Amino acid sequence: MSKYWSDLTKRLVPYVPGEQPKDKTYIKLNTNENPYPPSPRVLAAIQQAVQADLRLYPDPACQELRQAAARRFGRSERQVFIGNGSDEILAFSFAAFFTPGAPVLFPDVTYSFYKVYANLYGLPYETIALDEEFHVRLDAFHPECAGVVIPNPNAPTGKYVPVDSFRPLLEEHAEHVVILDEAYIDFGGESALKLIDDYPNLLVIQTLSKSRSLAGMRVGMAFGQEDLIEGLERVKNSFNSYTLDRMALAGAAAALEDEDYFQETCRNVIRTREWTVKQLEELGCSVIESKANFVMMTHPAIPAKRLFEELREQGILVRYFAQPRIDNYLRVSIGTDEEMKQFVDAVRKIGGII
Ligand SMILES: Cc1ncc(COP(=O)(O)O)c(C=O)c1O
């Protein structure tokens, strides 16, 4: 705490990202990155952008990338917003759509950045408990609120809600914005993008960090009716007009255009996930059903924290959350087949020793 900090800075409770350790080479299954590289077209596009004029500011409207996203997702350009990662879009959305007073609602076990943003903007929030099997209880999101945020699939559980189930919630919350955070939607779920025309209060946020292997580049997208997108533009242009640099704009457009590569990497991740689940279940672990590029698992004999530490010792990093309800679970990102074989072997070995 410093006397120079503003009152706002004093009350912040910042997000703690997963480790990116430098001490040795780990099998990194802790931050839900894609194990495959981005499309080769991305690298070619970035190279071209580097050779172009970096003296000049990038396009503040991200027009070409918005057009590429609009084409890929069958929307109009004015229904697309681009941000520096979906985290930035979430941060802008909390400012753009939620007014202090009634609480913002999100699940109790969910992406921990939501409460950080609520805190940043002085917004009260209320968490809605998942049921015993970790399902998001859509009927518990009451309309006395400032707005709703739900990731689908949820993180860190990986549980998915079929997209048409959101209709009653969207109708009941017609006066508020409902944000569906689809960071992991490409690993087996169906996007709520098809609902946008029916619901002016729906904002769908996606990212290129996961299914397009571009966590290092920081590009996110939001889709909604035009006035929601305009709201986001107003907030963005009150912070920083140039949130994406020229390389990211060019690389992201190329990623969206390489559909075959995208489909193939998603298929590979899904196949490896299913294999991993089967192996873990054979070892007696229970695994929450996942449609994401990670799984939440619990071991029948070894407490999660201990297993986390033993795996780390063996050079395998996963994520442990010291948090009620999930403190006996580990979240394990899906790596390559070889990485997951090593992970399963390590769990087997640790189980045999302890
Ligand atoms: C549910 C969820 N939303 C959003 C993000 C942020 O993704 P990015 O800022 O890389 O687009 C993450 C990242 O892990 C996430 O798990």
Ligand as a Chemical Component Dictionary entry (heavy atoms), coordinates in Angstrom:
data_LIG
# 
_chem_comp.id                   LIG 
_chem_comp.type                 NON-POLYMER 
_chem_comp.pdbx_formal_charge   0 
_chem_comp.three_letter_code    LIG 
# 
loop_
_chem_comp_atom.comp_id 
_chem_comp_atom.atom_id 
_chem_comp_atom.alt_atom_id 
_chem_comp_atom.type_symbol 
_chem_comp_atom.charge 
_chem_comp_atom.model_Cartn_x 
_chem_comp_atom.model_Cartn_y 
_chem_comp_atom.model_Cartn_z 
_chem_comp_atom.pdbx_ordinal 
LIG C1 C1 C 0 -13.587 -17.820 -19.662 1  
LIG C2 C2 C 0 -12.491 -16.973 -20.209 2  
LIG N1 N1 N 0 -12.792 -15.800 -20.764 3  
LIG C3 C3 C 0 -11.840 -14.999 -21.266 4  
LIG C4 C4 C 0 -10.518 -15.352 -21.226 5  
LIG C5 C5 C 0 -9.503  -14.385 -21.744 6  
LIG O1 O1 O 0 -8.966  -14.734 -22.944 7  
LIG P1 P1 P 0 -8.103  -13.728 -23.816 8  
LIG O2 O2 O 0 -7.993  -12.426 -23.058 9  
LIG O3 O3 O 0 -6.802  -14.394 -24.021 10 
LIG O4 O4 O 0 -8.877  -13.551 -25.082 11 
LIG C6 C6 C 0 -10.141 -16.564 -20.662 12 
LIG C7 C7 C 0 -8.716  -16.924 -20.609 13 
LIG O5 O5 O 0 -8.267  -17.845 -20.042 14 
LIG C8 C8 C 0 -11.148 -17.389 -20.133 15 
LIG O6 O6 O 0 -10.843 -18.540 -19.531 16 
# 
loop_
_chem_comp_bond.comp_id 
_chem_comp_bond.atom_id_1 
_chem_comp_bond.atom_id_2 
_chem_comp_bond.value_order 
_chem_comp_bond.pdbx_ordinal 
LIG C1 C2 SING 1  
LIG C2 N1 SING 2  
LIG C2 C8 DOUB 3  
LIG N1 C3 DOUB 4  
LIG C3 C4 SING 5  
LIG C4 C5 SING 6  
LIG C4 C6 DOUB 7  
LIG C5 O1 SING 8  
LIG O1 P1 SING 9  
LIG P1 O2 DOUB 10 
LIG P1 O3 SING 11 
LIG P1 O4 SING 12 
LIG C6 C7 SING 13 
LIG C6 C8 SING 14 
LIG C7 O5 DOUB 15 
LIG C8 O6 SING 16 
# 
